Amino acid sequence: MPKIDKEQRFFDFSDYGRGPAIALSNLIKGTSITPIQVTIAFGMIGLISAYFILNEYYLLAGFGLILKSIVDAMDGELARIKERPSYSGRYLDSIFDSILNLIFILVISYKSSSPFWLGIICFLFIQLQGTLYNYYYVILRHNSIGGDTTSKIFEMKPPMAFPIESQRTVNILFKVFQILYFPFDWIIYKFDTKAYKIRQFPNWFMTMISIYGLGFQLMLIAIMLSLGLINYIIPFFITYSTLILIFIGVRKIFIK
């Protein structure tokens, strides 16, 4: 967990891919492989995983989802190791995550007893879950000494591009990012408008919230697919969303 200082580090249920990602990034740091290429690679792994679900290779699909989480963590690690951060990579990463989440849920809906419209509702709830986790985590990082500030608490305009990237590319990716994420950011902000004023969230709270991180969400889907529980995935994640109000209530009551 390199994005915050040691005192604020917490056990993150969704960050199980970080260790392998760091090891793999160190293996390829001397090659010509770029962080953007790694981002494209995890996008391809995600599509292959969706193909496995479609063809009922559920064990392979579960493995693919875990591998996707590991490679997903690699692009940021490689960018830090090579000292080549970019907003293009950051936005492309998030765009791929959102599109892949939609594909996963629609394929699961198609192969299970859940109707299409329920799959769409499930996708929206999954995005809200991830947004809640990211909202608190980004606030924590901005208040951390030496914390990563590439992601912003409120992203209303495109940032100034790094020297290694094109401002035009950053602007285009930012617009796509806003379309995909702004509605969810706005909803979570309206539910907890004062969270950004908190100087530090307790480690236990961040660990609790981390069950809404994308890595943990994908792990749950992978486990349920491997156990033959595909019919329960969409109802589960819709019900799982009831914790959003509980987590926000805990924040408002106990963390001020």
Residue, then its C-alpha position, 0 to 999 in steps of 0.5 A: m500500500p504505497k499510496i499513504d504513509k506507514e501510520q495510516r496503512f490499513f489491512d485492505f481486503s481488496d489489495y491482495g494483488r499488490g504484492p504480486a504486482i510489485a514483484l512482477s513490476n520489478l521483473i519488467k522494470g528494465t524492459s520497454i514495457t510501459p504502464i499503459q501497455v500493462t493497463i491494456a493487458f488487464g483489459m484483455i484479461g478481463l475480456i477473456s474472463a468474460y468469454f470464459i463465463l459466457n462459455e461456462y468455464y467458471l473455474l478459468a473465469g475465476f482465475g482470470l478475475i484474480l489475475k486481472s486484479i493483480v495486473d490491474a495493480m501493476d500499471g500503477e506500480l510500474a509507473r512509480i518504479k519507472e517514475r513515469p506517472s500519467y493521468s492518461g494511464r490513471y483515467l484509462d485504468s478507471i475507464f477499463d474497470s467500469i466497462l469491464n464491470l458492466i461486461f462481467i455483470l451482463v454476461i453473468s445475467y445472461k448465463s444466470s436466472s437474473p433478468f437483464w434489467l436486474g443486471i443493470i441495477c446490480f452494475l449500478f450498485i457495484q459502481l456505488q460500492g466502489t465509489l464509496y471505498n474510493y471516496y474515503y480512500v482518496i480523502l485519506r491519501h490527500n491527508s497523508i504525508g507524502g500520500d498519492t494525489t494523482s486521484k482528486i477528491f473532486e474532479m471537475k476539470p482535466p488536470m495539467a498533463f505530465p510531460i510524457e503525455s499529451q494534454r489532448t489525450v488527458n482531456i479526452l480520457f477525462k471526459v469519458f471518465q466523468i461520464l462514467y463516474f461523476p453520477f456515482d461520485w455525486i450520489i456518494y458525496k450527497f450522502d456524506t458531504k462532510a467526509y472530506k473535512i476528516r483529517q484521518f480515518p481510523n485503520w479499522f474503518m478503512t479495513m471495513i470499507s475495503i470490502y467494497g474495493l474492486g479487487f474484493q468484489l472480483m474475488l467474491i465473484a470468482i469464488m461464487l463462479s467457482l462454487g457454481l453459484i452464478n445464479y446468486i451473484i446478482p442478487f447478492f451484490i444488490t443486497y450487499s449494497t445495503l452496507i453503504l448506508i451502514f458504513i456512512g452511518v458509522r462514519k457520521i456517528f463515530i468519525k468526526 
